[in-house]
Amino acid sequence: MGTQISPLAGQPAQAEQRVDITKLINAYYDQQPDPAVTAQRVAFGTSGHRGSSFAASFNEAHVLAITQAICSYREGQGIDGPLFIGIDTHALSIPAFESALEVLAANAVEVMIAKGDEYTPTPALSHAILVYNRGRKTGLADGIVVTPSHNPPDSGGFKYNPPNGGPADNDVTGWIEARANTLLDAGLKGVRRIPLDQARHAATTHEYDYLGTYVADLGSVIDLDAIRGSGLRLGVDPLGGAGVHYWARIAEQYQLDLTVVSDQVDATFDFMSLDWDGRIRMDPSSAYAMQRLIKLKDHYDIAFACDTDHDRHGIVTPSAGLLSPNHYLAVVIDYLFQHRPHWNKQAAVGKTVVSSALIDRVTARLGRKLYEVPVGFKWFADGLFDGSLGFGGEESAGASFNRIDGSVWTTDKDGIAPALLSAEITARSGRDPGEYYRELVHDLGEPVACRVEASATVEQKKKLAKLSPQQLKSTQLSGEKIECVLDHAPGNGASIGGIKVVAANGWFAARPSGTEDIYKIYAESFLGEEHLRQIVNEAQAMVDDALAV
């Protein structure tokens, strides 16, 4: 058992791994998905529809069908304000944007495209929706983000954000997915579309300055004066992503000592080091993928990176190198809830069921309520929107938090704000986040964690997704009494699509993979590596027993 690490992990990308961009884009237009093949239908995962044109899972037909479905959804819901649309730097994002625009314009939707065809980070799009909708009850805006997030260069992605500005919930994506697949089955009959040139010049197509608007508002969420006054030397690697031109503007507008180490955009992303499986992946929480960022450790007081759509952060400090997302999120929560006096005193801390229990301990010490939800940032959107959450974060380095005055900033993940917050924490506390973390665990206990995978058939995965607490026979986990077994998240009662077992000093969660014939075990211990190994072994035995019935 365990995740098989490729011998190429952490090495520079090789020539043979370079994606042929021309072939990839040709396949987008030429390959026709077969709706009879499940893998070639529209499927919204935790964050939109994703796939590759090579695999006939992300092609023009998918984008046309999804966009028409979104137009029908808007009509049915009476959403008649502008639709904000933005793209990242993946090769398939521009063709997908163009296909979407042809459908949106044909449906007479008011569309806000980026000024000067600039790339648009996910948080800038969420921010734009929220700013537009502020104080409105009718004529509300929504949005589309064309991004497969940090996934490999041959991937494409398409995501819908309703008027709350965050990722659409299951009811919404379920409706859009079903409608899009009906259109695919009908050979796209029912899809309205006009030629691209006509769509670009339609009276309903408008330019919007995402970059200028987002950057100008950053002072409402981060104490940029403290960063400037501290004289901290900051380095940022945009990893050729959607925020590539945002950082220079931030440095200039707020007079920060911030160096953009590379503003290169290359859709092959072959400047990356290879991830754990030997593939190119722009994951800022992976030490294998972040070799270029880690090399900045001794050159700056803080260095950070964001993934391709800039909704995830990676933080490198002189004291600790690349911080684990769970470690940094615990620091962020501890800092924010003590340095934001205008926040709602009742505002809770949002985390996913597979995030560190250190967050639970930090939250309890702060005297705040914990709001624990299944995996997926969509579960935080409403709480961030209405202020009942001050912070929402997930173990995969995605987070957002309130403005300094306690009002909503973004309801989707924002990589830029948490990256800059690492500098604010250093400026105002006199410790970098790595040093801050050491103090936290000195007081609250230090966790060790891992994620491992085991093979599972389709049937076993279905069983695991429906596993109930009653099916687990054990009363102890690695020598400690099991305190609770969860199949629904305590925060919102939603199914976690698996099981979580919790004891005083350790826990594990087991979930089936949505895309592969495996299940994943997330585990954590506050009693060291040996105890963690015991938890993982017992977790696998418990799950295997339950699946064997």
Solvent accessible surface area in square Angstrom, and as a share of the most:
residue,aa,sasa,rsa
1,M,117,0.52
2,G,31,0.30
3,T,44,0.26
4,Q,157,0.70
5,I,76,0.38
6,S,23,0.15
7,P,132,0.83
8,L,72,0.36
9,A,15,0.11
10,G,17,0.16
11,Q,86,0.38
12,P,92,0.58
13,A,19,0.15
14,Q,66,0.29
15,A,89,0.69
16,E,145,0.65
17,Q,46,0.20
18,R,124,0.45
19,V,25,0.14
20,D,70,0.36
21,I,44,0.22
22,T,93,0.54
23,K,131,0.55
24,L,0,0.00
25,I,51,0.26
26,N,75,0.39
27,A,11,0.09
28,Y,0,0.00
29,Y,89,0.34
30,D,105,0.54
31,Q,70,0.31
32,Q,128,0.57
33,P,13,0.08
34,D,64,0.33
35,P,35,0.22
36,A,94,0.73
37,V,63,0.36
38,T,116,0.67
39,A,78,0.60
40,Q,38,0.17
41,R,68,0.25
42,V,3,0.02
43,A,60,0.46
44,F,24,0.10
45,G,49,0.47
46,T,72,0.42
47,S,23,0.15
48,G,6,0.06
49,H,4,0.02
50,R,79,0.29
51,G,17,0.16
52,S,15,0.10
53,S,0,0.00
54,F,88,0.37
55,A,63,0.49
56,A,6,0.05
57,S,16,0.11
58,F,0,0.00
59,N,0,0.00
60,E,28,0.12
61,A,9,0.07
62,H,0,0.00
63,V,0,0.00
64,L,6,0.03
65,A,0,0.00
66,I,0,0.00
67,T,0,0.00
68,Q,9,0.04
69,A,0,0.00
70,I,0,0.00
71,C,7,0.04
72,S,30,0.19
73,Y,23,0.09
74,R,12,0.04
75,E,135,0.60
76,G,68,0.65
77,Q,110,0.49
78,G,56,0.54
79,I,19,0.10
80,D,105,0.54
81,G,6,0.05
82,P,12,0.07
83,L,0,0.00
84,F,2,0.01
85,I,1,0.01
86,G,3,0.03
87,I,16,0.08
88,D,1,0.00
89,T,7,0.04
90,H,2,0.01
91,A,11,0.08
92,L,0,0.00
93,S,1,0.01
94,I,83,0.42
95,P,7,0.04
96,A,0,0.00
97,F,15,0.06
98,E,40,0.18
99,S,2,0.01
100,A,0,0.00
101,L,0,0.00
102,E,19,0.09
103,V,0,0.00
104,L,0,0.00
105,A,10,0.08
106,A,27,0.21
107,N,23,0.12
108,A,74,0.57
109,V,11,0.07
110,E,69,0.31
111,V,0,0.00
112,M,32,0.14
113,I,10,0.05
114,A,11,0.08
115,K,114,0.48
116,G,65,0.63
117,D,88,0.45
118,E,37,0.17
119,Y,45,0.17
120,T,1,0.00
121,P,0,0.00
122,T,0,0.00
123,P,0,0.00
124,A,1,0.01
125,L,0,0.00
126,S,0,0.00
127,H,2,0.01
128,A,1,0.01
129,I,0,0.00
130,L,12,0.06
131,V,49,0.28
132,Y,64,0.24
133,N,12,0.06
134,R,150,0.55
135,G,82,0.79
136,R,111,0.41
137,K,180,0.76
138,T,110,0.64
139,G,25,0.24
140,L,49,0.25
141,A,0,0.00
142,D,0,0.00
143,G,0,0.00
144,I,0,0.00
145,V,0,0.00
146,V,1,0.00
147,T,6,0.03
148,P,0,0.00
149,S,3,0.02
150,H,24,0.11
151,N,34,0.17
152,P,10,0.07
153,P,4,0.02
154,D,27,0.14
155,S,12,0.08
156,G,1,0.01
157,G,0,0.00
158,F,1,0.00
159,K,10,0.04
160,Y,2,0.01
161,N,0,0.00
162,P,17,0.10
163,P,25,0.16
164,N,32,0.16
165,G,0,0.00
166,G,0,0.00
167,P,9,0.06
168,A,5,0.04
169,D,66,0.34
170,N,79,0.41
171,D,121,0.63
172,V,18,0.11
173,T,18,0.11
174,G,38,0.36
175,W,114,0.40
176,I,0,0.00
177,E,49,0.22
178,A,61,0.47
179,R,81,0.30
180,A,0,0.00
181,N,12,0.06
182,T,73,0.42
183,L,4,0.02
184,L,10,0.05
185,D,85,0.44
186,A,47,0.36
187,G,62,0.60
188,L,45,0.22
189,K,160,0.68
190,G,54,0.52
191,V,28,0.16
192,R,131,0.48
193,R,113,0.41
194,I,40,0.20
195,P,86,0.54
196,L,48,0.24
197,D,99,0.51
198,Q,103,0.46
199,A,0,0.00
200,R,76,0.28
201,H,145,0.65
202,A,24,0.19
203,A,97,0.75
204,T,24,0.14
205,T,18,0.11
206,H,69,0.31
207,E,108,0.48
208,Y,40,0.15
209,D,52,0.27
210,Y,5,0.02
211,L,16,0.08
212,G,13,0.13
213,T,44,0.25
214,Y,0,0.00
215,V,0,0.00
216,A,63,0.49
217,D,35,0.18
218,L,0,0.00
219,G,38,0.36
220,S,35,0.23
221,V,0,0.00
222,I,1,0.00
223,D,35,0.18
224,L,5,0.03
225,D,94,0.49
226,A,25,0.19
227,I,3,0.02
228,R,91,0.33
229,G,71,0.68
230,S,51,0.33
231,G,50,0.48
232,L,25,0.12
233,R,114,0.42
234,L,1,0.00
235,G,0,0.00
236,V,0,0.00
237,D,0,0.00
238,P,0,0.00
239,L,2,0.01
240,G,1,0.01
241,G,0,0.00
242,A,0,0.00
243,G,0,0.00
244,V,3,0.02
245,H,84,0.38
246,Y,0,0.00
247,W,0,0.00
248,A,59,0.46
249,R,92,0.33
250,I,0,0.00
251,A,15,0.12
252,E,132,0.59
253,Q,83,0.37
254,Y,30,0.12
255,Q,134,0.59
256,L,16,0.08
257,D,76,0.40
258,L,17,0.08
259,T,59,0.35
260,V,39,0.23
261,V,53,0.30
262,S,24,0.15
263,D,96,0.50
264,Q,81,0.36
265,V,55,0.32
266,D,31,0.16
267,A,24,0.18
268,T,4,0.03
269,F,0,0.00
270,D,44,0.23
271,F,34,0.14
272,M,6,0.03
273,S,9,0.06
274,L,0,0.00
275,D,2,0.01
276,W,75,0.26
277,D,42,0.22
278,G,8,0.08
279,R,111,0.41
280,I,8,0.04
281,R,34,0.12
282,M,0,0.00
283,D,22,0.11
284,P,0,0.00
285,S,32,0.21
286,S,16,0.11
287,A,51,0.40
288,Y,82,0.31
289,A,2,0.02
290,M,1,0.01
291,Q,60,0.27
292,R,69,0.25
293,L,0,0.00
294,I,44,0.22
295,K,148,0.63
296,L,25,0.12
297,K,64,0.27
298,D,114,0.59
299,H,110,0.49
300,Y,36,0.14
301,D,48,0.25
302,I,0,0.00
303,A,2,0.01
304,F,0,0.00
305,A,0,0.00
306,C,0,0.00
307,D,0,0.00
308,T,0,0.00
309,D,2,0.01
310,H,0,0.00
311,D,5,0.02
312,R,25,0.09
313,H,4,0.02
314,G,3,0.03
315,I,2,0.01
316,V,1,0.01
317,T,0,0.00
318,P,55,0.35
319,S,61,0.39
320,A,52,0.40
321,G,8,0.08
322,L,33,0.16
323,L,12,0.06
324,S,41,0.26
325,P,20,0.13
326,N,27,0.14
327,H,49,0.22
328,Y,1,0.01
329,L,1,0.00
330,A,0,0.00
331,V,0,0.00
332,V,1,0.00
333,I,0,0.00
334,D,6,0.03
335,Y,0,0.00
336,L,0,0.00
337,F,20,0.08
338,Q,107,0.47
339,H,53,0.24
340,R,8,0.03
341,P,96,0.61
342,H,130,0.58
343,W,5,0.02
344,N,71,0.36
345,K,138,0.59
346,Q,143,0.64
347,A,0,0.00
348,A,6,0.05
349,V,0,0.00
350,G,0,0.00
351,K,1,0.00
352,T,0,0.00
353,V,1,0.00
354,V,5,0.03
355,S,0,0.00
356,S,2,0.01
357,A,21,0.16
358,L,1,0.00
359,I,1,0.01
360,D,46,0.24
361,R,68,0.25
362,V,0,0.00
363,T,2,0.01
364,A,76,0.59
365,R,114,0.42
366,L,42,0.21
367,G,68,0.65
368,R,41,0.15
369,K,136,0.58
370,L,50,0.25
371,Y,47,0.18
372,E,13,0.06
373,V,0,0.00
374,P,6,0.04
375,V,31,0.18
376,G,4,0.03
377,F,7,0.03
378,K,27,0.11
379,W,61,0.21
380,F,0,0.00
381,A,1,0.01
382,D,92,0.48
383,G,11,0.10
384,L,1,0.01
385,F,97,0.40
386,D,100,0.52
387,G,15,0.15
388,S,58,0.38
389,L,4,0.02
390,G,0,0.00
391,F,1,0.00
392,G,0,0.00
393,G,1,0.01
394,E,8,0.04
395,E,33,0.15
396,S,30,0.19
397,A,0,0.00
398,G,0,0.00
399,A,1,0.01
400,S,1,0.00
401,F,1,0.01
402,N,2,0.01
403,R,17,0.06
404,I,52,0.26
405,D,93,0.48
406,G,15,0.14
407,S,51,0.33
408,V,28,0.16
409,W,2,0.01
410,T,1,0.01
411,T,0,0.00
412,D,0,0.00
413,K,14,0.06
414,D,0,0.00
415,G,0,0.00
416,I,0,0.00
417,A,1,0.01
418,P,1,0.01
419,A,0,0.00
420,L,0,0.00
421,L,0,0.00
422,S,0,0.00
423,A,0,0.00
424,E,0,0.00
425,I,0,0.00
426,T,17,0.10
427,A,29,0.23
428,R,110,0.40
429,S,30,0.19
430,G,65,0.63
431,R,68,0.25
432,D,12,0.06
433,P,0,0.00
434,G,2,0.02
435,E,74,0.33
436,Y,11,0.04
437,Y,8,0.03
438,R,127,0.46
439,E,85,0.38
440,L,4,0.02
441,V,9,0.05
442,H,161,0.72
443,D,90,0.47
444,L,31,0.15
445,G,26,0.25
446,E,75,0.34
447,P,7,0.05
448,V,39,0.22
449,A,62,0.48
450,C,45,0.27
451,R,110,0.40
452,V,21,0.12
453,E,28,0.12
454,A,12,0.09
455,S,97,0.63
456,A,6,0.04
457,T,78,0.46
458,V,87,0.50
459,E,113,0.51
460,Q,66,0.29
461,K,29,0.12
462,K,110,0.47
463,K,87,0.37
464,L,1,0.00
465,A,40,0.31
466,K,161,0.68
467,L,3,0.02
468,S,30,0.20
469,P,33,0.21
470,Q,147,0.65
471,Q,75,0.33
472,L,19,0.09
473,K,171,0.72
474,S,47,0.30
475,T,103,0.60
476,Q,100,0.44
477,L,1,0.01
478,S,12,0.07
479,G,63,0.61
480,E,32,0.15
481,K,151,0.64
482,I,20,0.10
483,E,107,0.48
484,C,52,0.31
485,V,35,0.20
486,L,35,0.17
487,D,34,0.17
488,H,87,0.39
489,A,1,0.01
490,P,81,0.51
491,G,27,0.26
492,N,53,0.27
493,G,47,0.45
494,A,20,0.15
495,S,63,0.40
496,I,7,0.04
497,G,26,0.25
498,G,1,0.01
499,I,0,0.00
500,K,9,0.04
501,V,0,0.00
502,V,32,0.19
503,A,5,0.04
504,A,59,0.46
505,N,40,0.20
506,G,4,0.04
507,W,11,0.04
508,F,0,0.00
509,A,1,0.00
510,A,0,0.00
511,R,50,0.18
512,P,24,0.15
513,S,8,0.05
514,G,84,0.81
515,T,128,0.75
516,E,98,0.44
517,D,82,0.42
518,I,27,0.14
519,Y,3,0.01
520,K,39,0.17
521,I,0,0.00
522,Y,20,0.08
523,A,2,0.01
524,E,3,0.01
525,S,0,0.00
526,F,23,0.09
527,L,102,0.51
528,G,27,0.25
529,E,100,0.45
530,E,104,0.47
531,H,18,0.08
532,L,9,0.05
533,R,133,0.49
534,Q,82,0.36
535,I,0,0.00
536,V,16,0.09
537,N,101,0.52
538,E,60,0.27
539,A,0,0.00
540,Q,45,0.20
541,A,54,0.42
542,M,15,0.07
543,V,0,0.00
544,D,62,0.32
545,D,98,0.51
546,A,4,0.03
547,L,9,0.04
548,A,87,0.67
549,V,141,0.81
